[in-house]
């Protein structure tokens, strides 16, 4: 998302325009790279009936922005203000120049006059404010600015596109499709792919195939591109082929360029999508799933979707623990992120077999190798809560969980783990809130019922303690 927003922040734009240029808009491998390869939006000016000098200055500012000349673009925008023409457009152009210079506060202050926080103002200015807020990693106020832009002008193409991409990032396919339906898709293969992706995840297979084919045709028609743009078109074509289930063709079109890290990521993504497609369609050769995942890891060993799917597939398809461990050590034992997944798996197995100390050791190693791996962080915190009475250890576990809960406040497993940690720290009321909130959403409820029984007993709420103790016993008896 941030790559897309950085490009969006730096683009040249006439804020009154609703046209788009297709040559610089690309979409990468959606399901795997999420928004990392999403296209750049370029606005093409549609001049109104304004003075010749104002039109000339507006075009000059736009050109400066397009070429990254932000200081020059700001000066030209300020000259445009002095003409008394296109005042709102000049404000947005100057703000975009300030954003390009990294002066976000000044840009926000300038835009507030035409894009207030409490009611709709000038739609392009709200969009510019949203872009600046996203660049500063403030998604909630940015979302509000997009909403205000659409209230100000429900047909504003930039606001609709940004809203569609935000919804795509949240996997809100219904909203993604609703926003895209208001956008002119001619010469926009990136948005055609976005629509195809949303349709596929909505279960509308025929529509997904249709729009992926349209995107492929539009992408193959592009000519006269520089090398970087040509490579990005190739990645987008690979995505369109993947959405059409032409996986082997997608891989064949990329293997000549495997020196590029981005190409290897896309190939890994294609193999992941291929493996999941085989799993989802009855009657297809399920024995190939593990093979495809291994091939994907050969190209992109750090792809966490591939790694997680590989672990799950090994768990279900290999005949015994020793065979499973040997296969995992062979595929994942080369160091780096893959090895963190090996430790994660071994820790989970030790935990399942009641060896909490060994599990903690593996989780510690996995977390050290790959500190951004959420599942490892969650499991390590749970292992600490199960093993340690040391307040220093437990506060470390709590500090590990707070960012995860903040990122995904509705994730029941993160809440459950934090609840266990809080209970060990003696913060009983907070523990109850987390554990009760988590309980409906977790699969194995026995441990959580048992922990709630323990906490309610300490709170002298004996009836509730009895209820949860009985529920815990019932879960254990049903296994």
C-alpha positions in Angstrom: 0.0 0.0 0.0 2.8 2.4 0.9 4.5 1.9 -2.5 1.3 2.8 -4.2 0.7 5.8 -2.0 4.3 7.1 -2.4 3.9 7.0 -6.2 0.4 8.6 -5.8 1.9 11.4 -3.7 4.5 12.1 -6.2 2.4 12.0 -9.3 1.5 15.1 -11.3 -2.1 15.9 -11.1 -4.7 18.3 -12.3 -7.2 17.9 -9.4 -10.2 18.7 -11.5 -9.5 15.9 -14.0 -11.4 12.6 -14.2 -9.4 11.2 -17.1 -6.6 8.6 -16.7 -3.5 7.5 -18.6 -3.2 3.7 -19.0 0.5 3.6 -19.9 1.8 4.1 -16.3 -0.8 2.2 -14.4 0.0 -1.4 -13.4 -1.2 -4.0 -11.0 1.1 -6.6 -9.5 0.2 -10.1 -8.2 -2.8 -9.2 -6.1 -3.3 -12.1 -3.6 0.4 -12.5 -2.8 1.8 -9.0 -3.0 -1.5 -7.5 -1.8 -0.9 -3.7 -2.9 2.9 -3.8 -3.3 2.7 -3.7 -7.1 -0.5 -1.7 -7.4 -0.6 0.8 -10.2 0.2 4.5 -10.2 -2.6 6.9 -10.8 -1.9 9.7 -13.3 -4.3 12.5 -13.9 -4.5 14.2 -17.3 -5.5 17.8 -17.2 -8.8 18.9 -18.7 -8.6 22.6 -19.0 -11.7 24.6 -18.4 -12.5 28.0 -19.8 -9.8 29.8 -17.9 -7.2 32.4 -18.8 -4.4 31.3 -21.1 -1.7 32.3 -18.5 -3.5 30.2 -15.7 -3.8 27.2 -18.0 -0.1 27.5 -18.9 1.0 27.7 -15.3 -1.2 24.8 -14.3 0.3 22.7 -17.1 3.8 23.7 -16.0 3.2 22.8 -12.4 1.8 19.5 -13.4 4.8 18.7 -15.5 7.2 19.7 -12.7 5.3 17.3 -10.4 5.5 14.5 -12.9 9.2 14.8 -13.1 9.8 15.1 -9.3 10.6 18.8 -9.5 8.7 19.6 -6.3 10.3 22.9 -5.4 9.8 24.2 -8.9 6.2 22.9 -8.9 5.5 24.8 -5.7 6.8 28.1 -7.1 4.7 27.7 -10.2 1.6 26.9 -8.2 2.1 30.0 -6.1 2.4 32.0 -9.3 -0.9 30.4 -10.4 -2.5 31.7 -7.1 -1.5 35.2 -8.0 -3.4 35.1 -11.3 -6.7 34.8 -9.3 -7.7 31.8 -11.5 -8.0 28.2 -10.6 -7.6 28.9 -6.9 -8.6 25.5 -5.6 -6.5 23.7 -8.3 -3.5 25.9 -7.4 -4.0 25.0 -3.7 -4.0 21.3 -4.4 -1.0 21.5 -6.7 1.0 23.5 -4.1 0.1 20.9 -1.5 1.2 18.0 -3.6 4.5 19.8 -4.2 4.9 20.2 -0.4 4.0 16.5 0.1 6.7 15.6 -2.5 9.2 17.6 -0.4 8.1 15.7 2.7 6.5 18.8 4.3 3.2 17.1 5.2 2.1 19.4 7.9 2.4 22.4 5.7 0.5 20.6 3.0 -2.3 19.6 5.4 -2.5 23.2 6.7 -2.8 24.5 3.2 -5.5 22.0 2.2 -7.6 22.4 5.3 -9.2 25.6 4.0 -10.7 23.8 1.0 -10.9 20.3 2.6 -12.1 20.6 6.2 -12.3 17.7 8.7 -16.0 18.1 9.6 -17.8 18.6 6.3 -17.3 18.0 2.6 -15.3 20.6 0.7 -13.3 20.4 -2.5 -13.1 16.7 -3.5 -9.6 16.7 -5.1 -8.3 18.4 -1.9 -9.8 15.7 0.3 -8.1 13.1 -1.9 -4.7 15.0 -1.6 -5.2 15.1 2.2 -5.9 11.4 2.3 -2.8 10.6 0.3 -0.7 12.7 2.7 -2.2 11.0 5.7 -1.6 7.5 4.3 2.0 8.5 3.6 2.3 9.3 7.3 0.7 6.0 8.2 -2.5 7.5 9.6 -5.1 5.3 7.9 -8.2 6.2 9.9 -8.2 10.0 9.3 -7.2 9.2 5.7 -10.3 7.0 5.3 -12.4 9.9 6.6 -11.0 12.2 4.0 -11.8 9.8 1.2 -15.4 9.6 2.6 -15.6 13.4 2.6 -14.3 13.5 -1.0 -17.0 11.1 -2.1 -19.7 13.1 -0.2 -18.4 16.3 -2.0 -18.4 14.6 -5.4 -19.6 11.0 -5.6 -18.3 10.6 -9.1 -14.8 11.9 -8.4 -12.6 9.3 -10.1 -9.6 9.7 -7.9 -11.7 9.3 -4.7 -13.4 6.3 -6.1 -10.1 4.7 -7.1 -8.5 5.4 -3.8 -11.6 4.0 -1.9 -11.5 0.9 -4.1 -7.8 0.3 -3.3 -8.4 0.9 0.4 -11.2 -1.6 0.4 -9.1 -4.1 -1.6 -6.3 -3.8 1.1 -8.9 -4.6 3.7 -10.3 -7.5 1.6 -13.7 -5.9 1.6 -14.6 -7.2 -1.8 -18.2 -5.9 -1.8 -17.0 -2.3 -1.3 -14.2 -2.7 -3.8 -16.6 -3.7 -6.5 -19.1 -1.0 -5.6 -16.3 1.7 -5.9 -14.9 0.3 -9.1 -18.3 0.3 -10.7 -18.2 4.1 -10.6 -14.8 4.3 -12.4 -14.2 4.6 -16.1 -12.0 1.5 -16.8 -11.0 2.3 -20.4 -7.3 2.1 -20.8 -6.9 1.1 -17.1 -5.7 -2.5 -17.1 -4.6 -2.1 -13.5 -8.2 -1.4 -12.4 -9.5 -4.2 -14.6 -7.3 -6.6 -12.7 -8.4 -5.1 -9.4 -12.0 -5.8 -10.4 -11.1 -9.3 -11.5 -9.4 -10.0 -8.2 -12.4 -8.7 -6.2 -14.8 -10.8 -8.3 -12.8 -13.9 -7.8 -12.6 -13.5 -4.1 -16.4 -12.8 -4.1 -16.9 -16.2 -5.8 -18.0 -14.6 -9.1 -15.8 -16.8 -11.3 -17.2 -16.0 -14.7 -16.9 -12.2 -14.2 -13.3 -12.6 -12.8 -12.3 -14.6 -15.9 -13.9 -12.0 -18.2 -12.2 -9.0 -16.6 -8.8 -10.7 -16.3 -8.9 -11.5 -20.0 -9.8 -7.8 -20.8 -6.9 -6.7 -18.7 -4.5 -9.1 -20.5 -5.6 -7.8 -23.9 -5.1 -4.2 -22.8 -1.7 -4.9 -21.3 -0.5 -6.7 -24.4 -1.5 -3.7 -26.5 0.8 -1.3 -24.7 3.9 -0.3 -26.7 6.8 2.2 -26.5 7.5 1.6 -22.8 10.8 1.9 -21.0 12.5 -1.1 -19.5 11.1 -0.8 -16.0 7.5 -0.2 -17.3 7.9 -3.2 -19.6 8.8 -5.5 -16.7 5.9 -4.2 -14.7 3.6 -4.9 -17.6 5.0 -8.5 -17.6 4.2 -8.9 -14.0 0.6 -7.6 -14.5 0.2 -10.0 -17.5 1.3 -12.8 -15.2 -1.4 -11.8 -12.7 -4.1 -11.7 -15.5 -3.1 -15.2 -16.6 -3.2 -16.4 -13.0 -6.7 -15.0 -12.5 -7.6 -17.0 -15.7 -6.0 -20.1 -14.2 -3.4 -20.2 -16.9 -0.7 -20.8 -14.4 1.9 -22.6 -16.5 1.8 -19.8 -19.1 2.2 -17.2 -16.4 5.3 -18.9 -15.1 6.8 -19.4 -18.6 6.4 -15.7 -19.3 8.5 -14.8 -16.2 11.3 -17.4 -15.9 13.5 -15.6 -18.3 13.8 -12.7 -15.9 14.4 -14.4 -12.6 17.4 -12.2 -11.9 15.0 -9.5 -10.8 13.8 -10.0 -7.1 10.4 -8.7 -8.0 10.0 -11.3 -10.8 10.9 -14.1 -8.3 8.3 -12.8 -5.9 5.6 -12.8 -8.6 6.6 -16.4 -9.7 6.3 -17.5 -6.1 2.9 -15.9 -6.0 1.8 -17.7 -9.1 2.8 -21.0 -7.7 0.9 -20.3 -4.5 -2.2 -19.4 -6.4 -1.8 -22.5 -8.5 -1.5 -24.7 -5.4 -4.6 -23.2 -3.8 -6.6 -23.5 -7.0 -5.8 -27.3 -7.1 -6.9 -27.6 -3.5 -10.2 -25.8 -4.2 -11.4 -27.8 -7.2 -12.6 -31.4 -6.6 -11.2 -33.9 -9.0 -7.9 -32.2 -9.7 -4.6 -33.8 -8.9 -4.1 -33.0 -5.2 -0.8 -34.7 -5.1 0.8 -31.8 -7.0 0.0 -29.3 -4.3 3.1 -29.9 -2.3 5.3 -30.0 -5.4 4.0 -26.6 -6.5 4.6 -25.1 -3.1 8.2 -26.4 -3.1 8.7 -24.9 -6.6 7.4 -21.6 -5.4 9.8 -21.6 -2.4 12.7 -22.3 -4.8 12.0 -18.9 -6.5 10.8 -17.0 -3.4 11.8 -18.6 -0.1 10.7 -15.6 2.0 7.0 -15.7 0.8 5.1 -16.2 4.0 1.9 -17.4 2.2 4.0 -20.2 0.5 5.7 -21.1 3.7 2.5 -21.3 5.8 0.8 -23.4 3.0 3.8 -25.7 2.8 3.8 -26.3 6.6 0.1 -27.1 6.5 0.4 -29.4 3.5 3.3 -31.3 5.0 1.3 -31.7 8.2 -1.6 -33.3 6.3 0.2 -35.3 3.5 3.4 -36.8 5.0 3.0 -40.2 6.6 4.8 -39.8 9.9 6.6 -37.2 12.1 10.1 -38.2 11.1 9.4 -38.0 7.3 7.7 -34.7 7.9 10.7 -33.3 9.8 13.2 -34.5 7.2 11.2 -32.9 4.4 10.9 -29.6 6.3 14.6 -29.5 7.2 15.5 -30.1 3.5 13.2 -27.4 2.2 13.4 -24.8 5.0 16.8 -25.4 6.6 18.8 -23.0 4.5 18.6 -20.1 6.9 16.7 -16.8 7.0 12.9 -16.5 7.0 12.2 -20.2 5.9 14.2 -21.5 8.9 12.1 -19.3 11.1 9.1 -21.2 9.8 10.8 -24.5 10.5 11.3 -23.4 14.1 7.7 -22.2 14.3 6.5 -25.6 13.1 8.8 -27.6 15.5 7.7 -25.4 18.3 4.0 -25.9 17.5 4.6 -29.7 17.5 6.4 -29.6 20.8 3.6 -27.5 22.3 1.0 -30.0 21.0 2.9 -32.8 22.7 3.1 -31.0 26.0 6.7 -30.0 25.8 6.3 -26.3 26.6 10.0 -25.6 27.3 11.1 -27.0 24.0 8.3 -25.1 22.2 9.4 -21.8 23.8 13.0 -22.4 22.7 11.9 -22.9 19.1 9.5 -19.9 19.2 12.4 -17.7 20.6 14.6 -18.8 17.7 11.9 -18.2 15.1 11.1 -14.8 16.6 14.8 -13.8 16.5 15.2 -14.8 12.9 11.9 -13.3 11.7 10.7 -10.7 14.3 7.8 -9.6 12.0 6.2 -13.1 12.0 2.9 -12.6 13.9 2.1 -16.2 14.5 5.5 -16.8 16.1 5.2 -13.7 18.3 1.7 -14.8 19.4 2.9 -18.3 20.2 6.0 -17.2 22.0 3.9 -14.9 24.2 1.6 -17.8 25.0 4.5 -20.0 25.9 5.9 -17.4 28.2 2.5 -17.0 29.9 2.4 -20.8 30.4 5.9 -21.2 31.8 7.0 -18.0 33.6 6.1 -16.2 36.8 8.8 -13.6 36.3 7.1 -10.2 35.9 10.0 -9.1 33.6 9.2 -12.1 31.3 5.5 -11.5 31.4 5.8 -7.8 30.7 7.9 -8.6 27.8 5.2 -11.0 26.5 2.6 -8.2 27.0 4.8 -5.7 25.1 5.0 -8.2 22.3 1.2 -8.6 22.1 0.2 -5.0 22.3 1.2 -4.1 18.7 -0.5 -7.2 17.3 -3.8 -6.4 19.0 -3.5 -2.8 17.8 -2.9 -4.0 14.3 -5.8 -6.5 14.4 -8.1 -5.6 17.3 -10.6 -8.2 16.4 -8.3 -11.1 16.1 -9.5 -13.6 18.8 -6.2 -15.5 19.0 -4.2 -12.3 19.8 -6.8 -11.3 22.4 -6.8 -14.8 23.9 -3.0 -14.7 24.3 -3.0 -11.3 25.8 -5.7 -12.4 28.2 -3.5 -15.3 29.4 -0.6 -12.9 29.8 -2.7 -10.4 31.8 -4.0 -13.2 34.0 -0.5 -14.3 34.9 0.3 -10.6 35.7 -2.6 -10.5 38.0 -4.5 -7.9 36.0 -7.7 -9.9 36.3 -10.4 -7.4 35.0 -8.4 -6.7 31.9 -7.8 -10.5 31.4 -11.5 -11.2 31.7 -12.3 -8.6 29.0 -9.8 -10.1 26.5 -10.7 -13.7 27.2 -14.5 -13.3 27.1 -14.1 -11.3 23.8 -11.8 -13.9 22.3 -13.9 -17.0 23.4 -16.5 -17.0 20.6 -13.9 -16.8 17.8 -11.4 -19.4 18.8 -11.5 -23.0 17.7 -10.1 -24.8 20.8 -12.1 -23.2 23.7 -11.0 -25.5 26.4 -7.9 -23.7 27.6 -9.8 -20.4 27.5 -12.7 -21.7 29.5 -10.2 -23.1 32.1 -8.3 -19.8 32.3 -11.6 -17.9 32.7 -12.7 -20.3 35.5 -9.4 -19.6 37.3 -9.7 -15.8 36.9 -13.3 -15.7 38.0 -12.4 -17.8 41.1 -9.8 -15.2 42.0 -12.4 -12.5 41.6 -14.7 -14.3 43.9 -17.3 -14.7 41.1 -17.9 -18.4 41.9 -20.9 -19.0 39.7 -19.1 -17.8 36.6 -16.1 -19.8 37.6 -18.2 -23.0 37.8 -19.8 -22.4 34.4 -16.5 -22.0 32.7 -14.9 -25.0 34.6 -17.8 -27.2 33.4 -17.5 -25.9 29.9 -13.8 -26.7 29.9 -14.5 -30.3 31.1 -17.1 -30.7 28.4 -14.7 -29.6 25.7 -12.1 -32.0 26.9 -14.6 -34.9 27.0 -15.7 -34.2 23.4 -12.2 -34.6 22.0 
